[in-house]
Amino acid sequence: MMRILLSGLLLVLVGCFNAPPSVPVLVGPDSAGRGDTVWFNVRSVDPEDGQISYMMDWGDTTADVWSYFFWSGDTVQRSHSYDSPGFFQVRCRARDIDGRQSDWSDVHSLRITP
């Protein structure tokens, strides 16, 4: 009887585990002009196939908010414009519908020209 009870408990524990989405893949241009709209493609996969939201760190102290939710595995476009020239480190993070967050993506270096 104890063995059956433990087996049932293990099944419950395994069934309740929710892994975070994968670290997003971030693809975008290497350079753009000041004031231009810069577009980045982001993609992440949720192990439970739940919907995913994205937050960008544009590297210029602009506060970003979580995006709407998208289907796991879909490529999503995010855009931003820069008011001043310079070099910026852009990165992205994913969050599933249950609130689990991925680690930050690799940094994408972006040069904004005058």
Backbone as XML, in Angstrom:
<?xml version="1.0"?>
<chain id="A" units="angstrom">
  <residue number="1" name="MET">
    <atom name="N" x="0.825" y="-1.189" z="0.000"/>
    <atom name="CA" x="0.000" y="0.000" z="0.000"/>
    <atom name="C" x="0.871" y="1.257" z="0.000"/>
  </residue>
  <residue number="2" name="MET">
    <atom name="N" x="1.944" y="1.227" z="0.767"/>
    <atom name="CA" x="2.840" y="2.380" z="0.823"/>
    <atom name="C" x="3.436" y="2.654" z="-0.559"/>
  </residue>
  <residue number="3" name="ARG">
    <atom name="N" x="3.766" y="1.620" z="-1.290"/>
    <atom name="CA" x="4.361" y="1.775" z="-2.610"/>
    <atom name="C" x="3.384" y="2.459" z="-3.573"/>
  </residue>
  <residue number="4" name="ILE">
    <atom name="N" x="2.159" y="2.083" z="-3.548"/>
    <atom name="CA" x="1.157" y="2.701" z="-4.409"/>
    <atom name="C" x="0.981" y="4.174" z="-4.049"/>
  </residue>
  <residue number="5" name="LEU">
    <atom name="N" x="0.945" y="4.461" z="-2.793"/>
    <atom name="CA" x="0.786" y="5.838" z="-2.335"/>
    <atom name="C" x="1.962" y="6.705" z="-2.797"/>
  </residue>
  <residue number="6" name="LEU">
    <atom name="N" x="3.176" y="6.185" z="-2.684"/>
    <atom name="CA" x="4.348" y="6.941" z="-3.131"/>
    <atom name="C" x="4.334" y="7.132" z="-4.638"/>
  </residue>
  <residue number="7" name="SER">
    <atom name="N" x="3.937" y="6.126" z="-5.378"/>
    <atom name="CA" x="3.861" y="6.250" z="-6.833"/>
    <atom name="C" x="2.865" y="7.330" z="-7.221"/>
  </residue>
  <residue number="8" name="GLY">
    <atom name="N" x="1.723" y="7.333" z="-6.560"/>
    <atom name="CA" x="0.729" y="8.363" z="-6.841"/>
    <atom name="C" x="1.237" y="9.751" z="-6.507"/>
  </residue>
  <residue number="9" name="LEU">
    <atom name="N" x="1.972" y="9.872" z="-5.436"/>
    <atom name="CA" x="2.536" y="11.152" z="-5.034"/>
    <atom name="C" x="3.550" y="11.637" z="-6.062"/>
  </residue>
  <residue number="10" name="LEU">
    <atom name="N" x="4.374" y="10.745" z="-6.559"/>
    <atom name="CA" x="5.358" y="11.121" z="-7.570"/>
    <atom name="C" x="4.683" y="11.591" z="-8.847"/>
  </residue>
  <residue number="11" name="LEU">
    <atom name="N" x="3.621" y="10.943" z="-9.233"/>
    <atom name="CA" x="2.903" y="11.366" z="-10.428"/>
    <atom name="C" x="2.335" y="12.774" z="-10.260"/>
  </residue>
  <residue number="12" name="VAL">
    <atom name="N" x="1.834" y="13.064" z="-9.105"/>
    <atom name="CA" x="1.296" y="14.393" z="-8.841"/>
    <atom name="C" x="2.406" y="15.436" z="-8.907"/>
  </residue>
  <residue number="13" name="LEU">
    <atom name="N" x="3.554" y="15.136" z="-8.313"/>
    <atom name="CA" x="4.661" y="16.089" z="-8.320"/>
    <atom name="C" x="5.172" y="16.342" z="-9.727"/>
  </residue>
  <residue number="14" name="VAL">
    <atom name="N" x="5.295" y="15.304" z="-10.524"/>
    <atom name="CA" x="5.772" y="15.456" z="-11.893"/>
    <atom name="C" x="4.767" y="16.255" z="-12.704"/>
  </residue>
  <residue number="15" name="GLY">
    <atom name="N" x="3.488" y="15.999" z="-12.502"/>
    <atom name="CA" x="2.455" y="16.687" z="-13.253"/>
    <atom name="C" x="2.347" y="18.166" z="-12.926"/>
  </residue>
  <residue number="16" name="CYS">
    <atom name="N" x="2.793" y="18.589" z="-11.766"/>
    <atom name="CA" x="2.669" y="19.988" z="-11.349"/>
    <atom name="C" x="3.868" y="20.837" z="-11.748"/>
  </residue>
  <residue number="17" name="PHE">
    <atom name="N" x="4.934" y="20.240" z="-12.215"/>
    <atom name="CA" x="6.142" y="20.991" z="-12.547"/>
    <atom name="C" x="5.904" y="21.842" z="-13.790"/>
  </residue>
  <residue number="18" name="ASN">
    <atom name="N" x="6.303" y="23.094" z="-13.736"/>
    <atom name="CA" x="6.170" y="24.007" z="-14.865"/>
    <atom name="C" x="7.533" y="24.628" z="-15.137"/>
  </residue>
  <residue number="19" name="ALA">
    <atom name="N" x="8.148" y="24.224" z="-16.228"/>
    <atom name="CA" x="9.458" y="24.764" z="-16.598"/>
    <atom name="C" x="9.276" y="26.114" z="-17.293"/>
  </residue>
  <residue number="20" name="PRO">
    <atom name="N" x="10.241" y="27.008" z="-17.157"/>
    <atom name="CA" x="10.155" y="28.299" z="-17.849"/>
    <atom name="C" x="10.372" y="28.123" z="-19.350"/>
  </residue>
  <residue number="21" name="PRO">
    <atom name="N" x="10.004" y="29.124" z="-20.136"/>
    <atom name="CA" x="10.279" y="29.072" z="-21.573"/>
    <atom name="C" x="11.786" y="29.049" z="-21.829"/>
  </residue>
  <residue number="22" name="SER">
    <atom name="N" x="12.148" y="28.639" z="-23.038"/>
    <atom name="CA" x="13.561" y="28.651" z="-23.422"/>
    <atom name="C" x="14.063" y="30.093" z="-23.501"/>
  </residue>
  <residue number="23" name="VAL">
    <atom name="N" x="15.367" y="30.243" z="-23.392"/>
    <atom name="CA" x="15.977" y="31.566" z="-23.553"/>
    <atom name="C" x="15.664" y="32.039" z="-24.976"/>
  </residue>
  <residue number="24" name="PRO">
    <atom name="N" x="15.133" y="33.245" z="-25.140"/>
    <atom name="CA" x="14.749" y="33.704" z="-26.476"/>
    <atom name="C" x="15.938" y="33.829" z="-27.428"/>
  </residue>
  <residue number="25" name="VAL">
    <atom name="N" x="15.648" y="33.554" z="-28.692"/>
    <atom name="CA" x="16.592" y="33.838" z="-29.770"/>
    <atom name="C" x="16.219" y="35.221" z="-30.282"/>
  </residue>
  <residue number="26" name="LEU">
    <atom name="N" x="17.204" y="36.095" z="-30.369"/>
    <atom name="CA" x="16.992" y="37.500" z="-30.730"/>
    <atom name="C" x="17.764" y="37.795" z="-32.015"/>
  </residue>
  <residue number="27" name="VAL">
    <atom name="N" x="17.056" y="38.261" z="-33.053"/>
    <atom name="CA" x="17.687" y="38.562" z="-34.338"/>
    <atom name="C" x="17.287" y="39.971" z="-34.757"/>
  </residue>
  <residue number="28" name="GLY">
    <atom name="N" x="18.288" y="40.788" z="-35.100"/>
    <atom name="CA" x="18.005" y="42.154" z="-35.524"/>
    <atom name="C" x="19.189" y="42.747" z="-36.251"/>
  </residue>
  <residue number="29" name="PRO">
    <atom name="N" x="19.049" y="43.991" z="-36.682"/>
    <atom name="CA" x="20.126" y="44.638" z="-37.433"/>
    <atom name="C" x="21.317" y="44.967" z="-36.541"/>
  </residue>
  <residue number="30" name="ASP">
    <atom name="N" x="22.455" y="45.163" z="-37.176"/>
    <atom name="CA" x="23.664" y="45.560" z="-36.454"/>
    <atom name="C" x="23.785" y="47.073" z="-36.337"/>
  </residue>
  <residue number="31" name="SER">
    <atom name="N" x="23.086" y="47.799" z="-37.230"/>
    <atom name="CA" x="23.147" y="49.260" z="-37.178"/>
    <atom name="C" x="21.864" y="49.861" z="-37.740"/>
  </residue>
  <residue number="32" name="ALA">
    <atom name="N" x="21.619" y="51.099" z="-37.353"/>
    <atom name="CA" x="20.463" y="51.867" z="-37.832"/>
    <atom name="C" x="20.752" y="53.336" z="-37.563"/>
  </residue>
  <residue number="33" name="GLY">
    <atom name="N" x="19.933" y="54.205" z="-38.128"/>
    <atom name="CA" x="20.097" y="55.635" z="-37.912"/>
    <atom name="C" x="19.280" y="56.134" z="-36.727"/>
  </residue>
  <residue number="34" name="ARG">
    <atom name="N" x="19.728" y="57.231" z="-36.153"/>
    <atom name="CA" x="19.003" y="57.858" z="-35.040"/>
    <atom name="C" x="17.579" y="58.175" z="-35.490"/>
  </residue>
  <residue number="35" name="GLY">
    <atom name="N" x="16.591" y="57.783" z="-34.681"/>
    <atom name="CA" x="15.188" y="58.028" z="-34.992"/>
    <atom name="C" x="14.532" y="56.973" z="-35.858"/>
  </residue>
  <residue number="36" name="ASP">
    <atom name="N" x="15.331" y="56.103" z="-36.475"/>
    <atom name="CA" x="14.754" y="55.014" z="-37.277"/>
    <atom name="C" x="14.060" y="54.003" z="-36.369"/>
  </residue>
  <residue number="37" name="THR">
    <atom name="N" x="13.025" y="53.364" z="-36.883"/>
    <atom name="CA" x="12.406" y="52.258" z="-36.157"/>
    <atom name="C" x="13.235" y="51.008" z="-36.412"/>
  </residue>
  <residue number="38" name="VAL">
    <atom name="N" x="13.696" y="50.398" z="-35.349"/>
    <atom name="CA" x="14.523" y="49.192" z="-35.430"/>
    <atom name="C" x="13.650" y="48.002" z="-35.037"/>
  </residue>
  <residue number="39" name="TRP">
    <atom name="N" x="13.621" y="46.979" z="-35.886"/>
    <atom name="CA" x="12.792" y="45.789" z="-35.648"/>
    <atom name="C" x="13.657" y="44.601" z="-35.270"/>
  </residue>
  <residue number="40" name="PHE">
    <atom name="N" x="13.233" y="43.880" z="-34.257"/>
    <atom name="CA" x="13.896" y="42.651" z="-33.825"/>
    <atom name="C" x="12.897" y="41.504" z="-33.862"/>
  </residue>
  <residue number="41" name="ASN">
    <atom name="N" x="13.364" y="40.342" z="-34.296"/>
    <atom name="CA" x="12.571" y="39.117" z="-34.217"/>
    <atom name="C" x="12.991" y="38.370" z="-32.963"/>
  </residue>
  <residue number="42" name="VAL">
    <atom name="N" x="12.020" y="37.912" z="-32.183"/>
    <atom name="CA" x="12.292" y="37.119" z="-30.988"/>
    <atom name="C" x="11.477" y="35.835" z="-31.059"/>
  </residue>
  <residue number="43" name="ARG">
    <atom name="N" x="12.050" y="34.771" z="-30.499"/>
    <atom name="CA" x="11.361" y="33.477" z="-30.517"/>
    <atom name="C" x="11.789" y="32.671" z="-29.308"/>
  </residue>
  <residue number="44" name="SER">
    <atom name="N" x="10.811" y="32.055" z="-28.657"/>
    <atom name="CA" x="11.052" y="31.184" z="-27.513"/>
    <atom name="C" x="10.037" y="30.047" z="-27.563"/>
  </residue>
  <residue number="45" name="VAL">
    <atom name="N" x="10.361" y="28.960" z="-26.880"/>
    <atom name="CA" x="9.466" y="27.801" z="-26.825"/>
    <atom name="C" x="9.169" y="27.484" z="-25.369"/>
  </residue>
  <residue number="46" name="ASP">
    <atom name="N" x="7.892" y="27.274" z="-25.072"/>
    <atom name="CA" x="7.479" y="26.870" z="-23.730"/>
    <atom name="C" x="7.360" y="25.352" z="-23.700"/>
  </residue>
  <residue number="47" name="PRO">
    <atom name="N" x="8.035" y="24.668" z="-22.756"/>
    <atom name="CA" x="7.984" y="23.201" z="-22.699"/>
    <atom name="C" x="6.567" y="22.646" z="-22.556"/>
  </residue>
  <residue number="48" name="GLU">
    <atom name="N" x="5.679" y="23.405" z="-21.921"/>
    <atom name="CA" x="4.290" y="22.955" z="-21.768"/>
    <atom name="C" x="3.404" y="23.478" z="-22.901"/>
  </residue>
  <residue number="49" name="ASP">
    <atom name="N" x="4.017" y="24.099" z="-23.911"/>
    <atom name="CA" x="3.327" y="24.637" z="-25.081"/>
    <atom name="C" x="2.335" y="25.740" z="-24.719"/>
  </residue>
  <residue number="50" name="GLY">
    <atom name="N" x="2.623" y="26.461" z="-23.627"/>
    <atom name="CA" x="1.777" y="27.589" z="-23.237"/>
    <atom name="C" x="2.133" y="28.832" z="-24.031"/>
  </residue>
  <residue number="51" name="GLN">
    <atom name="N" x="1.334" y="29.851" z="-23.890"/>
    <atom name="CA" x="1.608" y="31.102" z="-24.577"/>
    <atom name="C" x="2.760" y="31.840" z="-23.889"/>
  </residue>
  <residue number="52" name="ILE">
    <atom name="N" x="3.416" y="32.722" z="-24.670"/>
    <atom name="CA" x="4.622" y="33.407" z="-24.205"/>
    <atom name="C" x="4.504" y="34.910" z="-24.439"/>
  </residue>
  <residue number="53" name="SER">
    <atom name="N" x="4.998" y="35.673" z="-23.470"/>
    <atom name="CA" x="5.092" y="37.125" z="-23.547"/>
    <atom name="C" x="6.579" y="37.493" z="-23.522"/>
  </residue>
  <residue number="54" name="TYR">
    <atom name="N" x="6.919" y="38.651" z="-24.098"/>
    <atom name="CA" x="8.321" y="39.056" z="-24.178"/>
    <atom name="C" x="8.538" y="40.442" z="-23.577"/>
  </residue>
  <residue number="55" name="MET">
    <atom name="N" x="9.707" y="40.601" z="-22.954"/>
    <atom name="CA" x="10.144" y="41.916" z="-22.486"/>
    <atom name="C" x="11.526" y="42.190" z="-23.076"/>
  </residue>
  <residue number="56" name="MET">
    <atom name="N" x="11.683" y="43.391" z="-23.616"/>
    <atom name="CA" x="12.954" y="43.787" z="-24.204"/>
    <atom name="C" x="13.707" y="44.699" z="-23.249"/>
  </residue>
  <residue number="57" name="ASP">
    <atom name="N" x="15.019" y="44.580" z="-23.284"/>
    <atom name="CA" x="15.912" y="45.556" z="-22.659"/>
    <atom name="C" x="16.635" y="46.198" z="-23.837"/>
  </residue>
  <residue number="58" name="TRP">
    <atom name="N" x="16.247" y="47.430" z="-24.169"/>
    <atom name="CA" x="16.765" y="48.096" z="-25.359"/>
    <atom name="C" x="18.158" y="48.691" z="-25.148"/>
  </residue>
  <residue number="59" name="GLY">
    <atom name="N" x="18.654" y="48.676" z="-23.938"/>
    <atom name="CA" x="19.999" y="49.151" z="-23.664"/>
    <atom name="C" x="20.130" y="50.655" z="-23.529"/>
  </residue>
  <residue number="60" name="ASP">
    <atom name="N" x="18.996" y="51.365" z="-23.542"/>
    <atom name="CA" x="19.054" y="52.828" z="-23.458"/>
    <atom name="C" x="18.257" y="53.383" z="-22.273"/>
  </residue>
  <residue number="61" name="THR">
    <atom name="N" x="18.043" y="52.593" z="-21.287"/>
    <atom name="CA" x="17.291" y="52.924" z="-20.059"/>
    <atom name="C" x="15.800" y="53.158" z="-20.292"/>
  </residue>
  <residue number="62" name="THR">
    <atom name="N" x="15.306" y="52.881" z="-21.499"/>
    <atom name="CA" x="13.870" y="52.966" z="-21.756"/>
    <atom name="C" x="13.178" y="51.812" z="-21.040"/>
  </residue>
  <residue number="63" name="ALA">
    <atom name="N" x="12.150" y="52.118" z="-20.279"/>
    <atom name="CA" x="11.401" y="51.066" z="-19.581"/>
    <atom name="C" x="10.495" y="50.354" z="-20.579"/>
  </residue>
  <residue number="64" name="ASP">
    <atom name="N" x="10.586" y="49.049" z="-20.627"/>
    <atom name="CA" x="9.725" y="48.258" z="-21.502"/>
    <atom name="C" x="8.731" y="47.502" z="-20.630"/>
  </residue>
  <residue number="65" name="VAL">
    <atom name="N" x="7.627" y="47.125" z="-21.220"/>
    <atom name="CA" x="6.616" y="46.332" z="-20.520"/>
    <atom name="C" x="6.489" y="44.986" z="-21.225"/>
  </residue>
  <residue number="66" name="TRP">
    <atom name="N" x="5.890" y="44.019" z="-20.547"/>
    <atom name="CA" x="5.674" y="42.715" z="-21.173"/>
    <atom name="C" x="4.718" y="42.871" z="-22.355"/>
  </residue>
  <residue number="67" name="SER">
    <atom name="N" x="5.026" y="42.177" z="-23.436"/>
    <atom name="CA" x="4.177" y="42.200" z="-24.629"/>
    <atom name="C" x="2.888" y="41.420" z="-24.367"/>
  </residue>
  <residue number="68" name="TYR">
    <atom name="N" x="2.016" y="41.423" z="-25.361"/>
    <atom name="CA" x="0.868" y="40.521" z="-25.336"/>
    <atom name="C" x="1.398" y="39.093" z="-25.384"/>
  </residue>
  <residue number="69" name="PHE">
    <atom name="N" x="0.532" y="38.110" z="-25.179"/>
    <atom name="CA" x="0.944" y="36.710" z="-25.255"/>
    <atom name="C" x="0.829" y="36.193" z="-26.683"/>
  </residue>
  <residue number="70" name="PHE">
    <atom name="N" x="1.807" y="35.360" z="-27.060"/>
    <atom name="CA" x="1.865" y="34.747" z="-28.382"/>
    <atom name="C" x="2.021" y="33.240" z="-28.216"/>
  </residue>
  <residue number="71" name="TRP">
    <atom name="N" x="1.742" y="32.494" z="-29.274"/>
    <atom name="CA" x="1.876" y="31.038" z="-29.209"/>
    <atom name="C" x="3.340" y="30.639" z="-29.083"/>
  </residue>
  <residue number="72" name="SER">
    <atom name="N" x="3.582" y="29.616" z="-28.314"/>
    <atom name="CA" x="4.929" y="29.065" z="-28.138"/>
    <atom name="C" x="5.524" y="28.728" z="-29.500"/>
  </residue>
  <residue number="73" name="GLY">
    <atom name="N" x="6.756" y="29.163" z="-29.731"/>
    <atom name="CA" x="7.454" y="28.846" z="-30.975"/>
    <atom name="C" x="7.243" y="29.840" z="-32.098"/>
  </residue>
  <residue number="74" name="ASP">
    <atom name="N" x="6.265" y="30.738" z="-31.968"/>
    <atom name="CA" x="6.045" y="31.745" z="-33.006"/>
    <atom name="C" x="7.142" y="32.806" z="-32.950"/>
  </residue>
  <residue number="75" name="THR">
    <atom name="N" x="7.534" y="33.308" z="-34.113"/>
    <atom name="CA" x="8.464" y="34.430" z="-34.175"/>
    <atom name="C" x="7.658" y="35.716" z="-34.040"/>
  </residue>
  <residue number="76" name="VAL">
    <atom name="N" x="8.099" y="36.578" z="-33.139"/>
    <atom name="CA" x="7.386" y="37.814" z="-32.821"/>
    <atom name="C" x="8.299" y="38.996" z="-33.128"/>
  </residue>
  <residue number="77" name="GLN">
    <atom name="N" x="7.740" y="40.066" z="-33.674"/>
    <atom name="CA" x="8.524" y="41.267" z="-33.951"/>
    <atom name="C" x="8.290" y="42.311" z="-32.868"/>
  </residue>
  <residue number="78" name="ARG">
    <atom name="N" x="9.386" y="42.899" z="-32.404"/>
    <atom name="CA" x="9.345" y="44.010" z="-31.438"/>
    <atom name="C" x="10.139" y="45.165" z="-32.047"/>
  </residue>
  <residue number="79" name="SER">
    <atom name="N" x="9.691" y="46.383" z="-31.809"/>
    <atom name="CA" x="10.360" y="47.540" z="-32.420"/>
    <atom name="C" x="10.683" y="48.610" z="-31.383"/>
  </residue>
  <residue number="80" name="HIS">
    <atom name="N" x="11.647" y="49.449" z="-31.764"/>
    <atom name="CA" x="12.095" y="50.532" z="-30.882"/>
    <atom name="C" x="12.808" y="51.562" z="-31.745"/>
  </residue>
  <residue number="81" name="SER">
    <atom name="N" x="12.861" y="52.797" z="-31.278"/>
    <atom name="CA" x="13.681" y="53.815" z="-31.940"/>
    <atom name="C" x="14.556" y="54.488" z="-30.887"/>
  </residue>
  <residue number="82" name="TYR">
    <atom name="N" x="15.710" y="54.936" z="-31.335"/>
    <atom name="CA" x="16.705" y="55.533" z="-30.440"/>
    <atom name="C" x="16.831" y="57.021" z="-30.741"/>
  </residue>
  <residue number="83" name="ASP">
    <atom name="N" x="16.839" y="57.827" z="-29.675"/>
    <atom name="CA" x="16.913" y="59.281" z="-29.813"/>
    <atom name="C" x="18.330" y="59.809" z="-29.979"/>
  </residue>
  <residue number="84" name="SER">
    <atom name="N" x="19.310" y="59.006" z="-29.613"/>
    <atom name="CA" x="20.690" y="59.484" z="-29.709"/>
    <atom name="C" x="21.582" y="58.389" z="-30.283"/>
  </residue>
  <residue number="85" name="PRO">
    <atom name="N" x="22.658" y="58.800" z="-30.969"/>
    <atom name="CA" x="23.584" y="57.818" z="-31.527"/>
    <atom name="C" x="24.403" y="57.150" z="-30.428"/>
  </residue>
  <residue number="86" name="GLY">
    <atom name="N" x="24.973" y="56.003" z="-30.771"/>
    <atom name="CA" x="25.814" y="55.282" z="-29.823"/>
    <atom name="C" x="25.726" y="53.786" z="-30.046"/>
  </residue>
  <residue number="87" name="PHE">
    <atom name="N" x="26.320" y="53.056" z="-29.133"/>
    <atom name="CA" x="26.288" y="51.597" z="-29.169"/>
    <atom name="C" x="25.372" y="51.111" z="-28.053"/>
  </residue>
  <residue number="88" name="PHE">
    <atom name="N" x="24.476" y="50.199" z="-28.383"/>
    <atom name="CA" x="23.480" y="49.721" z="-27.429"/>
    <atom name="C" x="23.493" y="48.197" z="-27.376"/>
  </residue>
  <residue number="89" name="GLN">
    <atom name="N" x="23.261" y="47.672" z="-26.192"/>
    <atom name="CA" x="23.229" y="46.224" z="-25.952"/>
    <atom name="C" x="21.767" y="45.817" z="-25.742"/>
  </residue>
  <residue number="90" name="VAL">
    <atom name="N" x="21.190" y="45.145" z="-26.721"/>
    <atom name="CA" x="19.778" y="44.758" z="-26.687"/>
    <atom name="C" x="19.673" y="43.306" z="-26.238"/>
  </residue>
  <residue number="91" name="ARG">
    <atom name="N" x="18.687" y="43.018" z="-25.395"/>
    <atom name="CA" x="18.438" y="41.644" z="-24.968"/>
    <atom name="C" x="16.947" y="41.470" z="-24.703"/>
  </residue>
  <residue number="92" name="CYS">
    <atom name="N" x="16.543" y="40.217" z="-24.529"/>
    <atom name="CA" x="15.127" y="39.891" z="-24.397"/>
    <atom name="C" x="14.933" y="38.776" z="-23.377"/>
  </residue>
  <residue number="93" name="ARG">
    <atom name="N" x="13.761" y="38.752" z="-22.775"/>
    <atom name="CA" x="13.395" y="37.719" z="-21.805"/>
    <atom name="C" x="11.978" y="37.246" z="-22.142"/>
  </residue>
  <residue number="94" name="ALA">
    <atom name="N" x="11.683" y="35.967" z="-21.883"/>
    <atom name="CA" x="10.355" y="35.397" z="-22.143"/>
    <atom name="C" x="9.680" y="35.011" z="-20.830"/>
  </residue>
  <residue number="95" name="ARG">
    <atom name="N" x="8.344" y="35.049" z="-20.844"/>
    <atom name="CA" x="7.553" y="34.656" z="-19.674"/>
    <atom name="C" x="6.361" y="33.845" z="-20.166"/>
  </residue>
  <residue number="96" name="ASP">
    <atom name="N" x="6.091" y="32.708" z="-19.511"/>
    <atom name="CA" x="4.931" y="31.917" z="-19.934"/>
    <atom name="C" x="3.660" y="32.405" z="-19.246"/>
  </residue>
  <residue number="97" name="ILE">
    <atom name="N" x="2.545" y="31.837" z="-19.642"/>
    <atom name="CA" x="1.234" y="32.267" z="-19.151"/>
    <atom name="C" x="1.096" y="32.065" z="-17.642"/>
  </residue>
  <residue number="98" name="ASP">
    <atom name="N" x="1.922" y="31.162" z="-17.066"/>
    <atom name="CA" x="1.892" y="30.901" z="-15.624"/>
    <atom name="C" x="2.869" y="31.779" z="-14.845"/>
  </residue>
  <residue number="99" name="GLY">
    <atom name="N" x="3.584" y="32.677" z="-15.550"/>
    <atom name="CA" x="4.484" y="33.610" z="-14.881"/>
    <atom name="C" x="5.932" y="33.170" z="-14.772"/>
  </residue>
  <residue number="100" name="ARG">
    <atom name="N" x="6.273" y="31.976" z="-15.266"/>
    <atom name="CA" x="7.672" y="31.525" z="-15.223"/>
    <atom name="C" x="8.481" y="32.275" z="-16.272"/>
  </residue>
  <residue number="101" name="GLN">
    <atom name="N" x="9.659" y="32.785" z="-15.878"/>
    <atom name="CA" x="10.490" y="33.592" z="-16.765"/>
    <atom name="C" x="11.761" y="32.859" z="-17.174"/>
  </residue>
  <residue number="102" name="SER">
    <atom name="N" x="12.157" y="33.097" z="-18.423"/>
    <atom name="CA" x="13.425" y="32.567" z="-18.920"/>
    <atom name="C" x="14.563" y="33.436" z="-18.418"/>
  </residue>
  <residue number="103" name="ASP">
    <atom name="N" x="15.784" y="32.974" z="-18.655"/>
    <atom name="CA" x="16.944" y="33.838" z="-18.480"/>
    <atom name="C" x="16.948" y="34.850" z="-19.626"/>
  </residue>
  <residue number="104" name="TRP">
    <atom name="N" x="17.791" y="35.866" z="-19.508"/>
    <atom name="CA" x="17.929" y="36.846" z="-20.587"/>
    <atom name="C" x="18.623" y="36.203" z="-21.788"/>
  </residue>
  <residue number="105" name="SER">
    <atom name="N" x="18.271" y="36.669" z="-22.974"/>
    <atom name="CA" x="18.919" y="36.206" z="-24.200"/>
    <atom name="C" x="20.365" y="36.688" z="-24.236"/>
  </residue>
  <residue number="106" name="ASP">
    <atom name="N" x="21.108" y="36.172" z="-25.197"/>
    <atom name="CA" x="22.425" y="36.732" z="-25.473"/>
    <atom name="C" x="22.232" y="38.189" z="-25.893"/>
  </residue>
  <residue number="107" name="VAL">
    <atom name="N" x="23.224" y="39.000" z="-25.632"/>
    <atom name="CA" x="23.161" y="40.420" z="-25.984"/>
    <atom name="C" x="23.400" y="40.589" z="-27.480"/>
  </residue>
  <residue number="108" name="HIS">
    <atom name="N" x="22.605" y="41.460" z="-28.094"/>
    <atom name="CA" x="22.780" y="41.827" z="-29.499"/>
    <atom name="C" x="23.299" y="43.264" z="-29.529"/>
  </residue>
  <residue number="109" name="SER">
    <atom name="N" x="24.476" y="43.466" z="-30.100"/>
    <atom name="CA" x="25.071" y="44.810" z="-30.160"/>
    <atom name="C" x="24.495" y="45.578" z="-31.344"/>
  </residue>
  <residue number="110" name="LEU">
    <atom name="N" x="24.075" y="46.796" z="-31.075"/>
    <atom name="CA" x="23.447" y="47.640" z="-32.088"/>
    <atom name="C" x="24.127" y="49.009" z="-32.099"/>
  </residue>
  <residue number="111" name="ARG">
    <atom name="N" x="24.518" y="49.459" z="-33.290"/>
    <atom name="CA" x="25.141" y="50.780" z="-33.446"/>
    <atom name="C" x="24.112" y="51.723" z="-34.057"/>
  </residue>
  <residue number="112" name="ILE">
    <atom name="N" x="23.864" y="52.831" z="-33.382"/>
    <atom name="CA" x="22.959" y="53.861" z="-33.898"/>
    <atom name="C" x="23.811" y="55.039" z="-34.373"/>
  </residue>
  <residue number="113" name="THR">
    <atom name="N" x="23.647" y="55.388" z="-35.643"/>
    <atom name="CA" x="24.442" y="56.463" z="-36.244"/>
    <atom name="C" x="23.671" y="57.786" z="-36.184"/>
  </residue>
  <residue number="114" name="PRO">
    <atom name="N" x="24.408" y="58.921" z="-36.261"/>
    <atom name="CA" x="23.741" y="60.248" z="-36.213"/>
    <atom name="C" x="22.809" y="60.483" z="-37.400"/>
  </residue>
</chain>
